[in-house]
Amino acid sequence: MDYSKILDTIQLKLKNHIPTGKVATYIPELAKIPGDKLGMHLYCINSGHYNFGDAHERFSIQSISKVFSLTLAMNTIGNDVFKRVDVEPSGNPFNSLIQLEYENGIPRNPFINAGALLIADILVSHLKNPKQELLQFIRTISGIDSITSNSTVASSEKKHSNRNAALLHLMKSFGNIENDIDKVLDLYVFQCAIEMSCQELAQAFMLYANEGVSIQNQQQIIAKRTVKRINAIMQTCGFYDEAGEFSFRVGLPGKSGVGGGIVAIHPNQYSTAVWSPKLNPKGNSELGMMALEELTTLTGLSIF
């Protein structure tokens, strides 16, 4: 497969498209990011790295971090995670309170905000230093030791976290949160404020494309059955209430974040990351969605 030519074609198409989306503003620090940033990186298991644009510039990964925290939680307590959080698509906005109320404080899946906050609670309960252990896990699977969390972004996000705090209080009222709410919220904003480039994300997500085996040292970091379950949740729940649209248009497991990043994997083929900060009305990168649709169209390959 000539991925170099394919990415050139994608870059040209995106440059000729004028996005109508808007940069996320509800987190003030994210609103400062120039909307014209655009980068893409593809890491092929067989042939290596391909990229264009701002693929090496770090950005706030936001909800993409939920894949990493879920993986660490599953590595820590296994399928007991799913005694407290479900694996169904929500069909509602990522920060909905209504569904959580109807379903007795059990989040629909680990990738909506309620579910990710629940996962953060698990990590606080079971890890001695959850922030550093999560960060070290990401550094290990990406092979990049300089990855860190932006304290300014985390602080900005925490100041505007009333709704997330409400989700935690609601779950705690149903007995589904074990720890102090401020402590859980602190870990959550820390993970969302982690900064990575498209290349670094593609390297980290190779773990999910390569059956849980590190591409860096060929070690089995997570079990194949864990990868299967995480990829399935990415496929059905990775794009808020637009997961069906992403499956329809792209046909790959993936995860988006309001920082404008999207990561997707093709099992046993490649992992890829796109960054464009302007979001569509559902909170997903407008150009990122387009780039990945073009990728599977031009390659003629998806998981379906």
N, C-alpha and C positions, 0 to 999 in steps of 0.2 A: 504494500500500500504506500503510495506517494504522499505521506502526510505533509511534507513541506509544500507541495503544490496545493494540497487541499486547504491548508491554513492560509496560504496566500490568497486563494479564492475567497475564503471567509472574510479575511481582513478587507479586501476590496469591497465586498458587498456591505459590510458594516459601515465602512467609511462613506458609502453612498446613501446610507439610510440616516435620516434625521429623527432621532428619538423624541418621543413626546412625553416620556416619563420624567420624574422629578427625584432629586437626591433626597434621602431621608432627612427630615428636619426635626423629628421629635426627640432625637438625641443631638443636642446642639453641636457637639464636636464633629459629628458626621456631616452636618450641614455645611461645614467649611471645606469639604473635599470637592475639588473641581469636577464638574459633571462630565467633562469630555475625556476623562481618563478611560483607557481601553487597553486591555492586555489579555492574551490567551496563551496557555502552555499545555502541551500534550506530551505525556510520557508513555512511550510504547514499550511494552515488556521486551520486545524483540529488537527494536531498532533505535531506542533512545529518545532524545529530547527534541521538541520542535516548539517554536513560540513566535509571537510577534507583539509589538507595542509595549505596553507598560507591564510586561509579564514578570519583571524582576522587582517591581515596586511593592512594598508591603502596604496592606490595608487592613482595616478592622474586619475580622472574619465573622463576627457576630454569631448568627444561628448555625453556621457551619460547625462551630465548636461543639454543638449538641451531639454530633456523631462521635467525637472523641470522648466526651464525658460518658455517653452511653456505653461505649466500648470499654472504658475503664471500669464502669459500674458492673458490667457483665463479667469482666475478668475478675472482679473482686467477689461478687456474690452469686454469679451465674444467673440462672433463670428465675431466681427469687425476685429479681428486679420486677418481673411481670406479675407479681402478686399485688403490686401497688400502682402499676401503670399499664394501660391497655396497648394494643397494637393496631387499632382501627383508624382509618382516615377520619378527620374531624368534620370536614365540610364547612367549617366555620373559621372566622379570622383567628390568627395565631394567639391572640391574647384574650379570647372570649371567656367571660365568667359564666355565661348562661348555661352552657353545656356542662360545665363542672358542677354547677348546682344541681342540675337534673340527675347527674350520674354519681351523686354521693361522694364527691371529692376524689374520684378516680379519673385521672387525665386520660383522654382518648389515646394518646401516643406520646412517645418521649420527645418528639420534635416540636410540638406546640409549646408555648411558654410554660403552661402549667406542668406539662410532662418533664420538661428540662429542669424546672425548679425542683420537681420531685427527685430527679436524678441527682441534682446538686445536694439535696438533703441526704441521699444515700451515701454520697461521697464524704460528706461531713461526718456522718456516723461511723464510717468504716476506715477512713484514712487518717493517719496522724497529721499530715500536712497536705490537705487536698489541693491547694493551689499549686504548690511546687511539684506534687506527684503528677497532677494533670499536665502541667507544663513540661515536665521531664518526659512523660509518655509521648507527647507531641514531638519533642526534640528527638527522641529515639526513633520514632517511625519515619520522620522526615529526613533524619540524618543531619539536621541543622541545629547546632547548639546555641545559636544567638537569638532564636525566637523568644519573644517575651510579650508581656501584656502591657498595654499603654495605660498608665495610671490616670492620665488626664481624661481619656475616653471613659474609663471605668467610673471615675468620679462623676463625670457629666451624666452618665447613664443612671447611676444610682440616685442622683438628685431628681431624676424624672422617672422613678420606678414605683410610683404609687399603685399603678395597676398590677404590676408583678407582686408587690407586697400584698395587695388585696387577694390575688390568687393564692398566695401562701397562707394567709389568714383563713381563707375559705377551706383550703385543704386541711389545715390544722384543726379547724372546727369539726371536721369529720374524722380526726385522728390519723390523718395520712401524712403528717409532717412531724418529725421527731425532734428537730433541733430549733434553736433560737432563730427566729425569722430573719433578723438582721445578718446573722452569720451565714445563712443559706443564700440570702440575696447578695452578700459580699462575694461569695464564690461565683455566683452566676454572672455578675457584671464583670468580674475578673476574666472569666473564660470568654465572654463575648468580646472583650477588649483585646484579646490576643491578636497580634498582627502577623500576617504571613503574606508572601507573594503568591502569584499563580503557580510559579515553579515549585515553591515549597509546599503548597497545598497538593499539587499533582504528585509530588514525591511521597507525601504523607498518605494520600489516598490510594497509592499503589498497593498498600496493605490489603485493601478491600477488593482490588482487582486481581490480586495474586494469592487468593485463598488463605490469607492471614500470614503469609510468609514475607518477612522483611526483604525488600529488594537490595538493602544495604549489605546484610550479612547472611542472608538465606536462613535465618532462624524463624521458627514458627512462633510468632508473637501472640496470636490469638487463634483459637481452634477454628477449623473449617465450618463447623456448625454455627459458631458465633457469627462468622462472616456472612453465612447464608441468611441468618435472621436479620442482621443489620442492613444488608443490601435490600432485603425484602421491605423493611420499614422505610428505607430511603425511597424505594420505588413507589410506595403507596402513600407516604406521608411527608416526603422531603421538601414540599413546596407549598406549605400552608394549605389554603383552600384552592390551590391551582395544581395539585399533584396529578389529577386526572389529565389536565391539559398538557402537562410536561410529558407524561407517559405517551399521550396521543401524538404529540409533535416530535418528541426526541426518542423515547423508547429506551432510556437508560436509568439505572438507579442514580440518584444524586441528591444534593442538598444545597439550598440557597441561604443567603444571609442578607440583611438589610444594608450591609456595607457595600452591596453591589456585586458580591462574589457568588459564583455558582461552581460547584464541583460535581463531576459525574464520572462514573467508571463503566468500562465494558469488561466484564470478567474475562480474565486470561488474555486480554488484548492491551488495554491502556487505561490510564486515568488522565483526566483533563480538568483544567480550571480556567474560568473566564472571569474577568473583572470589568464591570462598567457600572458606575454608581447610580445612574438614573434608573429608577424603579417603575414598574408598571403598577396599576391600581391594586394589585394583589400583594405587592411588596417584593416582587422578584425582579432581577435585573432584566430590563427590556432587551438590550443588545445581547446579554448573556444567553437568554432563551433563544434568540434568533441564531446566535453562533452555534449552539449545540444542535439545534434543528438542522442547520446546514451541514454540520459535521456528519450526522448519521445519514443524511440524504446523499451527500457526496461519496461517503464510503459505501453506502448501500447496506450498512450493518447496524443492527441494534440487537437487543436481547430477544426480540420477538421474531 
